[in-house]
Amino acid sequence: MGRGGISDFVAALGLMLAFEGLCLAAFPAVWRRALRMMLRAPETPMRIAGLVAGAIGVLLVFLVRY
């Protein structure tokens, strides 16, 4: 398939799932507390944080790949 493509997406998805799964297994109480806080948080700051995290992720992938 060459550079990029669906294989990179699947690899990134697998890495994300592995990382999150290990964190959840190691710190379940912290995750539960964070989820409770997120349920009470207003949507706008969460949207902004999500957009910033997504932009940083895209930038990191771009820097690593090119």
Secondary structure, 3 states (H helix, E strand, C coil): CCCCCHHHHHHHHHHHHHHHHHHHHHCHHHHHHHHHHHHHCCHHHHHHHHHHHHHHHHHHHHHHHC
